[in-house]
């Protein structure tokens, strides 16, 4: 075989090896590419959607538990995790679904314990999520709490003045019960210090309690008035009395 023929055969063989090498590299790149694609698609993103973040109970009685469930949806392509729900008050208990699948919905239930609200109230809870765009949200419960028996102006009476002065304070009890209500009697731990007069203002609904100081000595005292009622919800009411009697200063005589 001549040198020219050998050179030609060598040139013909070389592209085959080059072709094989390129084929191997191409196939390897293809395997890596197709192997990486599923992991990118599987990552996805959770998306939280909630129709309402505030609920108003309106007018309610103070003795009942208050419960409301907020519905939260996952409109994303990855599981939505409710990581934590943190109420702003120990009187509020939270129960919630930990994970919501894509396209699904879950619940966050907030319950306020009885006798934990008074007058106009607002209880908040902070929700922490794995949604990268809405990592936190705030839920609120509002309303106006009405006691079964309203005490005006307060359940604390302060009698201040000179010994023997006709120092007197009035406390009014207003029933918000749907049925007739009565105060059937009363007692006190300091009968030697105060005089009590109870009278109905509106039959079966409103009572006035007059508390008068009868103590003749300077100094301080404290005691309690117990009132007994026909209500099974509030069979006993308490009024706390604080007396402070002082002699007029010499400069004031």
SVG drawing of the C-alpha trace seen along z (x, -y; Angstrom):
<svg xmlns="http://www.w3.org/2000/svg" viewBox="-91 -77 95 79">
<polyline fill="none" stroke="black" stroke-width="0.4" points="0.0,0.0 1.3,-3.4 1.9,-6.2 -0.9,-8.2 -3.4,-5.4 -2.3,-5.0 -2.7,-8.7 -6.2,-8.6 -7.3,-5.7 -6.0,-7.4 -8.0,-10.5 -11.1,-8.4 -10.7,-6.6 -10.2,-9.7 -13.7,-11.2 -15.2,-7.9 -13.5,-8.3 -14.3,-12.0 -18.0,-11.1 -18.1,-8.5 -16.6,-11.0 -19.1,-13.6 -21.9,-11.1 -20.9,-10.1 -20.6,-13.8 -24.0,-14.5 -25.7,-11.6 -24.2,-12.5 -25.4,-16.0 -28.9,-14.8 -29.0,-12.5 -28.0,-15.3 -30.5,-17.6 -33.4,-15.2 -32.4,-14.2 -32.5,-17.8 -35.8,-18.7 -38.1,-16.8 -36.5,-18.3 -37.1,-21.8 -40.7,-21.0 -41.2,-19.4 -40.0,-22.4 -43.2,-24.5 -44.4,-27.3 -47.2,-27.4 -49.7,-30.3 -52.0,-31.2 -55.5,-32.6 -58.0,-33.6 -61.4,-35.3 -61.7,-37.0 -59.2,-37.8 -61.7,-39.4 -64.9,-38.1 -67.3,-40.1 -69.5,-38.3 -71.7,-41.3 -73.3,-41.5 -72.7,-38.5 -72.8,-37.5 -69.5,-37.4 -70.0,-33.9 -69.9,-31.9 -66.9,-30.6 -66.6,-32.3 -65.4,-30.2 -64.8,-31.0 -63.1,-29.0 -61.2,-30.8 -60.8,-28.9 -57.5,-29.1 -56.8,-27.8 -53.6,-26.8 -53.6,-28.1 -50.0,-27.2 -48.1,-24.2 -46.4,-23.0 -47.8,-22.1 -48.7,-25.1 -47.5,-24.8 -49.1,-26.6 -46.0,-26.8 -47.5,-28.6 -50.5,-30.5 -49.8,-32.9 -52.8,-34.5 -52.1,-37.8 -53.9,-36.7 -53.7,-33.5 -57.5,-33.5 -57.5,-32.5 -56.8,-28.9 -55.8,-28.1 -56.3,-24.8 -55.3,-24.5 -54.3,-22.2 -50.5,-21.9 -50.3,-21.2 -52.6,-22.0 -51.9,-20.3 -51.9,-22.2 -55.5,-23.1 -56.8,-22.1 -58.1,-24.1 -57.6,-24.0 -58.9,-25.6 -57.7,-27.8 -60.1,-27.8 -59.8,-30.4 -61.7,-30.0 -61.9,-32.7 -62.5,-31.3 -65.6,-32.4 -65.4,-35.6 -62.3,-36.7 -63.9,-39.7 -65.6,-42.8 -67.4,-45.7 -66.0,-46.2 -63.1,-43.8 -60.6,-42.7 -58.5,-39.6 -55.7,-39.0 -53.7,-36.0 -50.5,-36.1 -50.2,-33.2 -46.8,-32.2 -46.8,-30.4 -44.2,-29.0 -45.7,-31.2 -42.7,-33.2 -44.9,-36.2 -47.2,-36.1 -45.0,-34.8 -47.3,-36.1 -51.0,-37.2 -53.1,-38.5 -56.6,-37.2 -58.9,-39.1 -62.1,-38.4 -64.2,-41.4 -67.5,-42.0 -69.2,-43.7 -69.4,-41.6 -72.3,-42.2 -72.3,-40.8 -75.4,-39.0 -75.5,-41.5 -74.0,-44.9 -72.5,-46.7 -72.4,-50.5 -70.2,-52.4 -68.0,-49.7 -68.0,-46.8 -65.6,-48.7 -66.9,-51.4 -64.6,-53.9 -65.8,-55.9 -63.6,-58.8 -64.2,-61.6 -64.1,-62.6 -65.4,-60.2 -69.1,-60.7 -69.6,-62.4 -72.5,-61.0 -70.2,-59.6 -72.3,-57.6 -71.9,-55.8 -74.4,-54.1 -74.0,-51.0 -76.5,-50.0 -77.1,-46.4 -78.7,-46.0 -79.9,-42.6 -79.5,-41.6 -81.0,-38.2 -84.0,-37.3 -86.1,-36.3 -87.1,-38.1 -84.3,-38.5 -84.2,-39.4 -81.7,-40.1 -83.1,-38.1 -80.7,-39.3 -77.3,-40.5 -74.7,-40.3 -71.4,-42.1 -68.2,-41.4 -68.1,-44.9 -71.6,-45.5 -70.0,-47.8 -68.5,-50.1 -71.2,-50.5 -75.0,-50.8 -76.6,-49.1 -79.9,-50.0 -81.1,-47.9 -84.1,-49.0 -85.5,-47.9 -85.4,-50.6 -87.0,-48.6 -88.9,-45.5 -87.1,-42.2 -84.3,-44.0 -82.6,-47.0 -81.5,-47.4 -79.8,-50.3 -77.5,-49.6 -76.7,-52.5 -73.6,-52.1 -73.1,-54.6 -70.2,-55.0 -71.2,-54.7 -67.7,-54.4 -66.8,-57.1 -63.0,-56.5 -60.3,-57.8 -58.4,-55.2 -58.9,-52.7 -61.1,-49.6 -62.0,-47.1 -64.7,-44.6 -67.1,-42.8 -70.8,-43.0 -72.4,-39.7 -75.6,-39.9 -77.7,-36.8 -79.7,-36.5 -82.2,-34.2 -79.8,-33.8 -78.2,-30.4 -75.5,-32.1 -74.7,-34.7 -76.2,-33.5 -73.9,-35.7 -72.5,-39.2 -69.6,-40.8 -69.1,-44.5 -65.8,-45.5 -65.8,-48.4 -62.7,-50.5 -63.1,-53.2 -60.6,-55.9 -61.6,-58.3 -59.2,-61.1 -59.4,-64.0 -59.4,-67.5 -56.0,-69.1 -55.4,-71.9 -54.8,-74.4 -58.3,-73.7 -60.1,-74.5"/>
</svg>
